[in-house]
Amino acid sequence: MSVRRLRPLMRLGALLLLGACRDATSPAPANETTFDIELRWVGSKPTGAVAAAFDAAAARIDQIILNDLQAAKVGSKEAPFDLTKCSASMTGTAALDEIVDDLVIYAKVEAIDGVGKTLGSAGPCLTRVTGGLTVLGIMRFDSADLTDLANKGRLNAVVLHEMLHVVGIGTLWRRKGILADSGLATVRVTGPLAASACVNDHGGSTACPGGAVPAENCLNLDPALTCGAGTIDSHWKESVFQGELMTGYLQTNNPLSKMTLQALADLGYIVSLTSAEPYTVPAPPAALTSGASAAVWTPAEALTILGPPLAPRFVVDDLGRMSPIRSR
Protein backbone atom coordinates (compact mmCIF):
# COMPACT_ATOMS: atom_id res chain seq x y z
CA MET A 1 0.00 0.00 0.00
CA SER A 2 1.34 3.43 -0.89
CA VAL A 3 2.16 6.02 1.78
CA ARG A 4 -0.44 8.34 0.23
CA ARG A 5 -3.19 5.75 0.77
CA LEU A 6 -1.91 4.76 4.21
CA ARG A 7 -2.05 8.23 5.77
CA PRO A 8 -5.86 8.69 5.56
CA LEU A 9 -6.32 5.25 7.11
CA MET A 10 -3.94 6.16 9.92
CA ARG A 11 -5.88 9.39 10.58
CA LEU A 12 -9.20 7.50 10.56
CA GLY A 13 -7.80 4.87 12.91
CA ALA A 14 -6.57 7.54 15.29
CA LEU A 15 -9.97 9.22 15.40
CA LEU A 16 -11.74 5.89 15.93
CA LEU A 17 -9.38 5.11 18.80
CA LEU A 18 -9.98 8.53 20.32
CA GLY A 19 -13.72 8.01 20.00
CA ALA A 20 -13.48 4.61 21.67
CA CYS A 21 -11.56 6.13 24.57
CA ARG A 22 -13.84 9.16 24.93
CA ASP A 23 -15.26 9.65 28.41
CA ALA A 24 -18.86 8.49 28.63
CA THR A 25 -19.94 11.95 29.73
CA SER A 26 -18.55 13.64 26.59
CA PRO A 27 -21.14 14.54 23.94
CA ALA A 28 -21.17 12.29 20.90
CA PRO A 29 -21.28 13.76 17.39
CA ALA A 30 -24.86 14.74 16.63
CA ASN A 31 -24.93 13.87 12.95
CA GLU A 32 -22.27 11.93 11.11
CA THR A 33 -23.57 12.11 7.53
CA THR A 34 -24.51 15.75 6.92
CA PHE A 35 -23.34 19.15 8.13
CA ASP A 36 -24.66 20.00 11.56
CA ILE A 37 -24.26 23.04 13.82
CA GLU A 38 -24.63 22.33 17.51
CA LEU A 39 -25.56 25.41 19.55
CA ARG A 40 -24.50 25.43 23.20
CA TRP A 41 -25.60 28.24 25.51
CA VAL A 42 -23.28 29.81 28.04
CA GLY A 43 -25.22 31.17 31.00
CA SER A 44 -28.98 31.55 30.68
CA LYS A 45 -30.51 30.51 27.38
CA PRO A 46 -32.57 33.34 25.88
CA THR A 47 -36.23 32.88 25.09
CA GLY A 48 -38.70 34.08 22.48
CA ALA A 49 -37.49 35.88 19.36
CA VAL A 50 -33.81 35.80 20.35
CA ALA A 51 -33.65 32.02 20.79
CA ALA A 52 -35.70 31.55 17.63
CA ALA A 53 -33.28 33.71 15.62
CA PHE A 54 -30.30 31.58 16.64
CA ASP A 55 -32.16 28.35 15.88
CA ALA A 56 -33.29 29.69 12.49
CA ALA A 57 -29.76 30.77 11.53
CA ALA A 58 -28.28 27.40 12.44
CA ALA A 59 -31.02 25.53 10.58
CA ARG A 60 -30.53 27.66 7.46
CA ILE A 61 -26.78 27.11 7.39
CA ASP A 62 -27.34 23.38 7.93
CA GLN A 63 -29.45 23.43 4.76
CA ILE A 64 -26.89 25.45 2.78
CA ILE A 65 -23.81 23.35 3.60
CA LEU A 66 -24.07 19.79 2.32
CA ASN A 67 -20.78 18.13 3.21
CA ASP A 68 -20.00 16.34 6.44
CA LEU A 69 -16.65 17.65 7.71
CA GLN A 70 -13.87 15.53 9.13
CA ALA A 71 -14.43 14.93 12.83
CA ALA A 72 -12.01 16.80 15.07
CA LYS A 73 -10.69 15.98 18.53
CA VAL A 74 -10.93 18.96 20.90
CA GLY A 75 -8.95 18.66 24.12
CA SER A 76 -7.97 15.51 25.96
CA LYS A 77 -8.37 13.92 29.37
CA GLU A 78 -4.89 15.13 30.28
CA ALA A 79 -5.32 18.60 28.76
CA PRO A 80 -8.99 19.56 28.31
CA PHE A 81 -9.58 22.71 26.28
CA ASP A 82 -10.55 25.79 28.27
CA LEU A 83 -13.12 27.86 26.37
CA THR A 84 -11.86 31.10 27.91
CA LYS A 85 -8.90 30.74 25.55
CA CYS A 86 -11.39 31.71 22.85
CA SER A 87 -12.86 34.61 24.81
CA ALA A 88 -12.57 35.72 28.43
CA SER A 89 -16.37 36.12 28.41
CA MET A 90 -16.89 32.34 28.06
CA THR A 91 -16.58 31.65 31.81
CA GLY A 92 -18.48 28.97 33.66
CA THR A 93 -18.24 26.27 30.97
CA ALA A 94 -16.72 22.86 31.41
CA ALA A 95 -13.38 22.27 29.71
CA LEU A 96 -13.68 20.18 26.55
CA ASP A 97 -12.51 16.65 25.85
CA GLU A 98 -14.58 15.38 22.96
CA ILE A 99 -14.85 14.70 19.26
CA VAL A 100 -16.68 17.39 17.28
CA ASP A 101 -18.50 16.42 14.12
CA ASP A 102 -18.77 19.54 11.94
CA LEU A 103 -19.25 22.63 14.14
CA VAL A 104 -20.01 23.57 17.75
CA ILE A 105 -20.96 27.18 18.53
CA TYR A 106 -20.99 28.51 22.08
CA ALA A 107 -23.41 31.43 22.36
CA LYS A 108 -23.88 33.92 25.16
CA VAL A 109 -26.45 36.70 25.50
CA GLU A 110 -25.94 39.05 28.42
CA ALA A 111 -26.12 42.70 29.46
CA ILE A 112 -23.04 44.52 28.15
CA ASP A 113 -23.56 48.26 27.77
CA GLY A 114 -27.10 48.94 26.55
CA VAL A 115 -28.67 49.72 23.18
CA GLY A 116 -26.55 51.20 20.42
CA LYS A 117 -23.10 50.60 21.88
CA THR A 118 -21.30 47.24 21.88
CA LEU A 119 -23.43 44.78 19.92
CA GLY A 120 -21.08 41.87 20.55
CA SER A 121 -18.76 39.68 18.53
CA ALA A 122 -18.62 36.33 16.80
CA GLY A 123 -16.16 34.20 14.88
CA PRO A 124 -14.25 30.94 14.74
CA CYS A 125 -11.89 29.96 17.55
CA LEU A 126 -10.64 26.51 16.49
CA THR A 127 -10.05 25.49 12.88
CA ARG A 128 -8.94 22.20 11.38
CA VAL A 129 -5.44 21.64 10.06
CA THR A 130 -6.98 19.45 7.36
CA GLY A 131 -9.19 21.66 5.20
CA GLY A 132 -8.86 24.73 7.41
CA LEU A 133 -12.57 24.99 8.31
CA THR A 134 -14.09 25.90 11.67
CA VAL A 135 -14.45 23.31 14.44
CA LEU A 136 -15.58 25.58 17.27
CA GLY A 137 -16.82 29.16 17.30
CA ILE A 138 -18.27 31.66 19.72
CA MET A 139 -21.03 34.28 19.59
CA ARG A 140 -21.58 36.88 22.33
CA PHE A 141 -24.19 39.65 22.20
CA ASP A 142 -25.70 42.42 24.28
CA SER A 143 -29.22 41.41 25.35
CA ALA A 144 -30.50 45.00 25.08
CA ASP A 145 -29.27 45.30 21.49
CA LEU A 146 -30.85 42.01 20.47
CA THR A 147 -34.20 43.05 21.95
CA ASP A 148 -33.96 46.35 20.08
CA LEU A 149 -33.10 44.57 16.81
CA ALA A 150 -36.05 42.21 17.30
CA ASN A 151 -38.37 45.20 17.73
CA LYS A 152 -36.99 46.67 14.48
CA GLY A 153 -37.36 43.42 12.53
CA ARG A 154 -33.60 43.07 11.99
CA LEU A 155 -32.67 40.40 14.51
CA ASN A 156 -32.71 37.36 12.21
CA ALA A 157 -30.43 39.06 9.68
CA VAL A 158 -27.92 40.07 12.37
CA VAL A 159 -27.71 36.59 13.88
CA LEU A 160 -27.39 34.92 10.47
CA HIS A 161 -24.69 37.43 9.46
CA GLU A 162 -22.67 36.74 12.61
CA MET A 163 -23.08 32.97 12.39
CA LEU A 164 -21.76 33.06 8.81
CA HIS A 165 -18.68 34.80 10.22
CA VAL A 166 -18.25 31.80 12.54
CA VAL A 167 -18.52 29.45 9.57
CA GLY A 168 -15.85 31.44 7.73
CA ILE A 169 -17.18 34.36 5.67
CA GLY A 170 -14.71 37.20 6.20
CA THR A 171 -12.86 35.36 8.98
CA LEU A 172 -11.16 32.59 6.99
CA TRP A 173 -10.49 34.47 3.73
CA ARG A 174 -6.94 35.33 4.73
CA ARG A 175 -6.01 31.85 5.98
CA LYS A 176 -7.48 30.25 2.87
CA GLY A 177 -5.38 32.53 0.65
CA ILE A 178 -8.25 34.26 -1.13
CA LEU A 179 -7.91 37.77 0.36
CA ALA A 180 -5.72 39.99 -1.83
CA ASP A 181 -4.28 43.40 -0.95
CA SER A 182 -5.35 43.30 2.70
CA GLY A 183 -5.40 46.79 4.18
CA LEU A 184 -5.19 48.50 0.80
CA ALA A 185 -7.78 50.36 -1.25
CA THR A 186 -7.78 47.44 -3.71
CA VAL A 187 -8.57 44.72 -1.13
CA ARG A 188 -10.64 41.99 -2.73
CA VAL A 189 -11.70 38.36 -2.38
CA THR A 190 -10.30 36.22 -5.20
CA GLY A 191 -12.52 33.17 -4.77
CA PRO A 192 -13.54 32.32 -8.35
CA LEU A 193 -17.00 30.99 -7.51
CA ALA A 194 -18.06 34.10 -5.59
CA ALA A 195 -16.69 36.34 -8.35
CA SER A 196 -18.54 34.36 -11.01
CA ALA A 197 -21.81 34.63 -9.06
CA CYS A 198 -21.30 38.40 -8.69
CA VAL A 199 -21.01 38.79 -12.45
CA ASN A 200 -23.32 36.10 -13.82
CA ASP A 201 -26.05 35.86 -11.17
CA HIS A 202 -26.20 39.41 -9.83
CA GLY A 203 -25.30 41.59 -12.82
CA GLY A 204 -22.07 42.77 -11.26
CA SER A 205 -19.73 42.80 -14.26
CA THR A 206 -18.63 46.34 -13.37
CA ALA A 207 -18.56 45.68 -9.63
CA CYS A 208 -16.46 42.49 -9.83
CA PRO A 209 -13.82 42.97 -12.53
CA GLY A 210 -10.85 40.68 -12.93
CA GLY A 211 -12.42 37.67 -11.22
CA ALA A 212 -12.59 39.14 -7.72
CA VAL A 213 -15.15 40.61 -5.32
CA PRO A 214 -14.37 43.97 -3.64
CA ALA A 215 -14.02 43.73 0.14
CA GLU A 216 -14.61 46.59 2.54
CA ASN A 217 -11.83 49.20 2.50
CA CYS A 218 -13.65 51.98 4.41
CA LEU A 219 -13.58 54.21 1.33
CA ASN A 220 -16.52 55.87 -0.46
CA LEU A 221 -18.70 55.80 2.64
CA ASP A 222 -20.72 58.56 4.22
CA PRO A 223 -18.45 60.20 6.84
CA ALA A 224 -21.19 59.60 9.40
CA LEU A 225 -20.65 55.83 9.12
CA THR A 226 -18.11 54.27 11.44
CA CYS A 227 -15.66 52.01 9.62
CA GLY A 228 -12.49 50.55 11.03
CA ALA A 229 -10.62 47.41 11.97
CA GLY A 230 -13.82 45.49 12.72
CA THR A 231 -15.26 46.12 9.27
CA ILE A 232 -12.34 46.39 6.88
CA ASP A 233 -11.13 43.26 5.01
CA SER A 234 -13.87 41.03 6.47
CA HIS A 235 -17.05 42.10 4.64
CA TRP A 236 -18.23 42.82 1.12
CA LYS A 237 -17.77 46.48 0.21
CA GLU A 238 -20.84 48.43 1.36
CA SER A 239 -20.71 51.19 -1.26
CA VAL A 240 -20.77 48.51 -3.99
CA PHE A 241 -23.09 45.84 -2.59
CA GLN A 242 -25.46 48.06 -0.56
CA GLY A 243 -27.70 45.83 1.52
CA GLU A 244 -26.29 42.36 0.79
CA LEU A 245 -26.26 40.38 4.02
CA MET A 246 -22.47 40.16 4.39
CA THR A 247 -21.59 43.83 4.06
CA GLY A 248 -20.65 45.43 7.37
CA TYR A 249 -23.84 47.49 7.58
CA LEU A 250 -27.37 46.21 7.99
CA GLN A 251 -30.22 47.82 6.08
CA THR A 252 -33.95 47.07 6.18
CA ASN A 253 -33.62 44.43 3.46
CA ASN A 254 -30.52 42.23 3.50
CA PRO A 255 -30.66 39.39 0.96
CA LEU A 256 -28.37 36.39 1.24
CA SER A 257 -27.00 36.22 -2.29
CA LYS A 258 -25.57 33.40 -4.38
CA MET A 259 -22.30 35.33 -4.21
CA THR A 260 -22.09 34.75 -0.44
CA LEU A 261 -23.09 31.09 -0.77
CA GLN A 262 -20.44 30.58 -3.42
CA ALA A 263 -17.94 32.31 -1.13
CA LEU A 264 -18.58 29.39 1.24
CA ALA A 265 -17.80 27.04 -1.63
CA ASP A 266 -14.54 28.92 -2.26
CA LEU A 267 -13.61 28.15 1.37
CA GLY A 268 -14.11 24.42 0.77
CA TYR A 269 -17.75 23.77 1.68
CA ILE A 270 -20.15 21.99 -0.66
CA VAL A 271 -23.21 24.22 -0.87
CA SER A 272 -26.79 24.21 -2.04
CA LEU A 273 -27.76 27.40 -3.84
CA THR A 274 -31.49 26.96 -3.27
CA SER A 275 -31.39 29.13 -0.12
CA ALA A 276 -30.09 32.15 -2.03
CA GLU A 277 -32.39 35.16 -2.21
CA PRO A 278 -32.90 37.41 -5.25
CA TYR A 279 -30.23 40.09 -5.39
CA THR A 280 -28.91 42.49 -8.02
CA VAL A 281 -25.78 44.56 -7.57
CA PRO A 282 -27.12 48.12 -7.49
CA ALA A 283 -25.88 50.70 -9.95
CA PRO A 284 -23.16 52.77 -8.29
CA PRO A 285 -23.88 56.43 -7.61
CA ALA A 286 -22.99 58.65 -10.55
CA ALA A 287 -20.30 60.40 -8.53
CA LEU A 288 -18.52 57.11 -7.96
CA THR A 289 -18.62 56.07 -11.60
CA SER A 290 -17.14 59.42 -12.59
CA GLY A 291 -14.12 58.70 -10.40
CA ALA A 292 -14.53 61.79 -8.23
CA SER A 293 -12.08 61.47 -5.38
CA ALA A 294 -14.49 62.94 -2.84
CA ALA A 295 -17.43 60.77 -3.87
CA VAL A 296 -19.20 58.91 -1.08
CA TRP A 297 -22.16 56.59 -0.87
CA THR A 298 -24.86 57.97 1.41
CA PRO A 299 -27.32 55.29 2.56
CA ALA A 300 -30.97 55.87 1.84
CA GLU A 301 -31.96 53.82 4.89
CA ALA A 302 -30.84 53.84 8.49
CA LEU A 303 -28.05 51.32 8.99
CA THR A 304 -27.02 49.12 11.87
CA ILE A 305 -23.24 48.84 12.14
CA LEU A 306 -22.37 45.24 12.87
CA GLY A 307 -19.79 44.08 15.38
CA PRO A 308 -16.25 43.11 14.39
CA PRO A 309 -15.81 39.41 13.65
CA LEU A 310 -13.27 37.42 15.65
CA ALA A 311 -10.28 35.81 13.96
CA PRO A 312 -9.50 32.12 14.62
CA ARG A 313 -7.04 31.50 17.47
CA PHE A 314 -6.02 27.84 17.18
CA VAL A 315 -5.68 25.02 14.68
CA VAL A 316 -6.28 21.44 15.74
CA ASP A 317 -4.71 18.49 13.94
CA ASP A 318 -6.08 14.99 13.33
CA LEU A 319 -4.85 13.81 16.74
CA GLY A 320 -6.33 16.72 18.70
CA ARG A 321 -3.07 18.60 19.10
CA MET A 322 -3.61 22.37 19.13
CA SER A 323 -1.34 25.12 17.91
CA PRO A 324 -1.93 28.86 18.32
CA ILE A 325 -2.46 30.84 15.12
CA ARG A 326 0.05 33.60 14.75
CA SER A 327 -1.32 36.70 13.02
CA ARG A 328 0.22 37.51 9.65
LINSUL-V238912 format. One record per residue. N is the residue number from 1. RES is the residue in three letters. PHI is phi in radians with two decimals (none if undefined). PSI is psi in radians with two decimals (none if undefined). Layout:
# LINSUL-V238912
N,RES,PHI,PSI
N,RES,PHI,PSI
This chain:
# LINSUL-V238912
1,MET,none,2.39
2,SER,-1.26,2.75
3,VAL,-1.07,-0.64
4,ARG,-1.07,-0.70
5,ARG,-1.36,-0.50
6,LEU,-1.26,-0.63
7,ARG,-1.05,-0.82
8,PRO,-1.04,-0.63
9,LEU,-1.18,-0.66
10,MET,-1.11,-0.73
11,ARG,-1.11,-0.76
12,LEU,-1.09,-0.76
13,GLY,-1.07,-0.69
14,ALA,-1.11,-0.74
15,LEU,-1.18,-0.67
16,LEU,-1.12,-0.70
17,LEU,-1.13,-0.72
18,LEU,-1.10,-0.70
19,GLY,-1.14,-0.67
20,ALA,-1.16,-0.54
21,CYS,-1.59,-0.02
22,ARG,-1.12,2.42
23,ASP,-1.00,2.46
24,ALA,-1.09,-0.35
25,THR,-1.51,-0.15
26,SER,-1.35,2.44
27,PRO,-1.11,2.45
28,ALA,-1.52,2.70
29,PRO,-0.94,2.38
30,ALA,-1.36,-0.54
31,ASN,-2.69,2.05
32,GLU,-1.80,0.17
33,THR,-2.14,-0.37
34,THR,-2.34,2.93
35,PHE,-1.20,2.41
36,ASP,-2.54,2.24
37,ILE,-1.70,2.22
38,GLU,-1.85,2.05
39,LEU,-1.56,2.27
40,ARG,-2.19,2.26
41,TRP,-1.62,2.36
42,VAL,-1.77,2.16
43,GLY,1.37,-2.68
44,SER,-1.30,2.31
45,LYS,-1.29,2.30
46,PRO,-1.21,2.92
47,THR,-2.14,3.09
48,GLY,1.06,-2.38
49,ALA,-1.10,-0.59
50,VAL,-1.19,-0.88
51,ALA,-1.06,-0.70
52,ALA,-1.12,-0.62
53,ALA,-1.15,-0.72
54,PHE,-1.15,-0.78
55,ASP,-1.10,-0.70
56,ALA,-1.17,-0.70
57,ALA,-1.13,-0.78
58,ALA,-1.10,-0.75
59,ALA,-1.11,-0.68
60,ARG,-1.18,-0.73
61,ILE,-1.17,-0.64
62,ASP,-1.02,-0.61
63,GLN,-1.33,-0.55
64,ILE,-1.28,-0.82
65,ILE,-1.55,2.23
66,LEU,-1.83,-0.36
67,ASN,-1.64,2.43
68,ASP,-1.35,2.22
69,LEU,-1.51,2.77
70,GLN,-1.06,2.28
71,ALA,-1.05,2.59
72,ALA,-2.29,2.37
73,LYS,-1.48,2.20
74,VAL,-2.05,1.99
75,GLY,1.31,3.11
76,SER,-2.64,2.97
77,LYS,-1.08,-0.66
78,GLU,-1.34,-0.55
79,ALA,-2.44,1.26
80,PRO,-1.11,2.63
81,PHE,-1.50,2.19
82,ASP,-1.55,2.10
83,LEU,-1.17,-0.35
84,THR,-1.19,-0.20
85,LYS,-1.20,-0.39
86,CYS,-1.43,-0.76
87,SER,-2.79,2.36
88,ALA,-1.09,-0.33
89,SER,-1.31,-0.27
90,MET,-1.52,0.90
91,THR,-1.47,2.75
92,GLY,1.47,0.22
93,THR,-1.90,2.58
94,ALA,-1.23,2.49
95,ALA,-1.12,2.64
96,LEU,-1.74,2.38
97,ASP,-2.55,1.55
98,GLU,-2.82,2.98
99,ILE,-1.81,2.21
100,VAL,-1.79,2.18
101,ASP,-1.73,1.93
102,ASP,1.42,-1.72
103,LEU,-2.60,2.29
104,VAL,-1.96,2.30
105,ILE,-2.08,2.16
106,TYR,-1.63,2.17
107,ALA,-2.10,2.49
108,LYS,-2.45,2.24
109,VAL,-2.09,2.13
110,GLU,-2.68,2.90
111,ALA,-1.24,2.20
112,ILE,-2.01,-1.23
113,ASP,-2.63,0.35
114,GLY,1.53,3.06
115,VAL,-1.14,2.39
116,GLY,1.45,0.15
117,LYS,-1.99,-1.93
118,THR,-1.45,1.92
119,LEU,-1.22,-0.76
120,GLY,2.47,-2.81
121,SER,-2.73,2.79
122,ALA,-2.75,2.69
123,GLY,2.90,3.07
124,PRO,-1.32,2.61
125,CYS,-1.98,-0.87
126,LEU,-1.91,2.35
127,THR,-2.18,2.77
128,ARG,-1.39,2.51
129,VAL,-1.15,-0.81
130,THR,-1.41,1.95
131,GLY,1.61,-0.44
132,GLY,1.30,0.21
133,LEU,-1.65,2.86
134,THR,-1.21,2.36
135,VAL,-1.75,-0.78
136,LEU,-2.46,2.34
137,GLY,-2.36,2.94
138,ILE,-2.28,2.65
139,MET,-2.43,2.20
140,ARG,-2.36,2.27
141,PHE,-2.42,2.70
142,ASP,-1.35,2.19
143,SER,-1.08,-0.64
144,ALA,-1.15,-0.70
145,ASP,-1.14,-0.71
146,LEU,-1.16,-0.68
147,THR,-1.11,-0.73
148,ASP,-1.10,-0.75
149,LEU,-1.14,-0.64
150,ALA,-1.10,-0.73
151,ASN,-1.13,-0.50
152,LYS,-1.60,-0.03
153,GLY,1.33,0.38
154,ARG,-2.01,0.02
155,LEU,-1.10,-0.84
156,ASN,-1.05,-0.69
157,ALA,-1.15,-0.71
158,VAL,-1.11,-0.82
159,VAL,-1.15,-0.73
160,LEU,-1.11,-0.76
161,HIS,-0.98,-0.86
162,GLU,-1.22,-0.60
163,MET,-1.20,-0.57
164,LEU,-1.19,-0.50
165,HIS,-1.10,-0.72
166,VAL,-1.05,-0.76
167,VAL,-1.14,-0.59
168,GLY,2.58,-0.20
169,ILE,-1.12,2.11
170,GLY,1.42,-0.43
171,THR,-1.76,-0.37
172,LEU,-1.96,0.01
173,TRP,-0.97,-0.82
174,ARG,-1.13,-0.83
175,ARG,-1.18,-0.46
176,LYS,-1.53,0.00
177,GLY,1.31,0.44
178,ILE,-2.06,0.28
179,LEU,-1.90,2.00
180,ALA,-1.83,2.53
181,ASP,1.04,0.74
182,SER,-0.95,2.31
183,GLY,1.43,-0.03
184,LEU,-1.86,2.91
185,ALA,-1.10,-0.42
186,THR,-1.68,0.28
187,VAL,-0.98,2.40
188,ARG,-2.75,2.78
189,VAL,-1.79,2.16
190,THR,-1.71,0.22
191,GLY,-1.05,2.12
192,PRO,-1.16,-0.55
193,LEU,-1.25,-0.73
194,ALA,-1.11,-0.74
195,ALA,-1.12,-0.70
196,SER,-1.12,-0.72
197,ALA,-1.12,-0.69
198,CYS,-0.99,-0.79
199,VAL,-1.37,-0.87
200,ASN,-1.54,-0.49
201,ASP,-1.78,-0.39
202,HIS,-2.14,0.15
203,GLY,1.18,0.53
204,GLY,-1.78,0.71
205,SER,-1.08,-0.59
206,THR,-1.39,-0.62
207,ALA,-1.25,-0.57
208,CYS,-2.13,1.12
209,PRO,-1.33,2.73
210,GLY,1.17,0.42
211,GLY,1.19,0.63
212,ALA,-2.57,2.76
213,VAL,-1.94,2.19
214,PRO,-1.08,2.30
215,ALA,-1.75,2.88
216,GLU,-1.12,2.27
217,ASN,-2.17,0.13
218,CYS,1.14,0.34
219,LEU,-1.85,2.76
220,ASN,1.12,0.47
221,LEU,-1.89,2.69
222,ASP,-0.99,2.31
223,PRO,-0.99,-0.36
224,ALA,-1.29,-0.28
225,LEU,-1.50,2.30
226,THR,-1.37,2.28
227,CYS,-2.56,2.21
228,GLY,-2.77,-2.58
229,ALA,-1.06,-0.50
230,GLY,-1.35,-0.26
231,THR,-1.93,-0.70
232,ILE,-1.13,2.48
233,ASP,1.24,-0.09
234,SER,-2.19,0.16
235,HIS,-2.45,2.85
236,TRP,-1.17,2.69
237,LYS,-1.27,2.10
238,GLU,-1.07,-0.74
239,SER,-1.20,-0.27
240,VAL,-1.68,-0.80
241,PHE,-1.87,0.31
242,GLN,-0.19,1.81
243,GLY,1.73,-0.31
244,GLU,-1.05,2.56
245,LEU,-0.97,-0.62
246,MET,-1.75,0.41
247,THR,-1.37,3.00
248,GLY,-1.51,0.13
249,TYR,-2.36,2.31
250,LEU,-1.73,2.17
251,GLN,-1.78,-2.97
252,THR,-1.19,-0.70
253,ASN,-2.03,2.19
254,ASN,-2.37,1.39
255,PRO,-1.19,2.51
256,LEU,-1.58,1.86
257,SER,-1.53,2.88
258,LYS,-1.08,-0.53
259,MET,-1.01,-0.79
260,THR,-1.20,-0.69
261,LEU,-1.12,-0.70
262,GLN,-1.25,-0.42
263,ALA,-1.13,-0.57
264,LEU,-1.12,-0.71
265,ALA,-1.11,-0.65
266,ASP,-1.10,-0.46
267,LEU,-1.36,-0.34
268,GLY,2.16,0.01
269,TYR,-1.44,2.64
270,ILE,-1.65,2.22
271,VAL,-2.17,2.67
272,SER,-1.73,2.32
273,LEU,-1.61,0.05
274,THR,-1.24,-0.32
275,SER,-1.49,-0.08
276,ALA,-1.16,2.57
277,GLU,-1.85,2.68
278,PRO,-1.01,2.33
279,TYR,-2.72,2.38
280,THR,-2.22,2.30
281,VAL,-1.07,2.13
282,PRO,-1.21,2.67
283,ALA,-1.13,2.34
284,PRO,-1.18,2.65
285,PRO,-0.98,2.56
286,ALA,-0.98,-0.63
287,ALA,-1.12,-0.57
288,LEU,-1.29,-0.69
289,THR,-1.20,-0.41
290,SER,-1.39,-0.17
291,GLY,1.42,0.26
292,ALA,-1.09,2.24
293,SER,-1.15,-0.45
294,ALA,-1.68,0.11
295,ALA,-1.18,2.42
296,VAL,-2.35,2.75
297,TRP,-1.72,2.12
298,THR,-1.79,2.08
299,PRO,-1.15,2.47
300,ALA,-1.43,-0.33
301,GLU,-2.10,2.75
302,ALA,-1.16,2.39
303,LEU,-1.93,2.62
304,THR,-1.82,2.18
305,ILE,-1.48,2.15
306,LEU,-1.47,2.74
307,GLY,-1.25,2.75
308,PRO,-1.21,2.34
309,PRO,-1.27,2.73
310,LEU,-1.65,2.45
311,ALA,-1.46,2.63
312,PRO,-1.09,2.58
313,ARG,-1.92,-0.48
314,PHE,-2.43,2.68
315,VAL,-1.99,2.55
316,VAL,-2.14,2.30
317,ASP,-1.58,-3.07
318,ASP,-1.16,-0.28
319,LEU,-1.82,0.13
320,GLY,1.51,0.16
321,ARG,-1.43,2.28
322,MET,-1.86,2.50
323,SER,-2.30,2.38
324,PRO,-1.19,2.55
325,ILE,-1.55,2.18
326,ARG,-1.64,2.24
327,SER,-1.10,2.53
328,ARG,-1.95,none
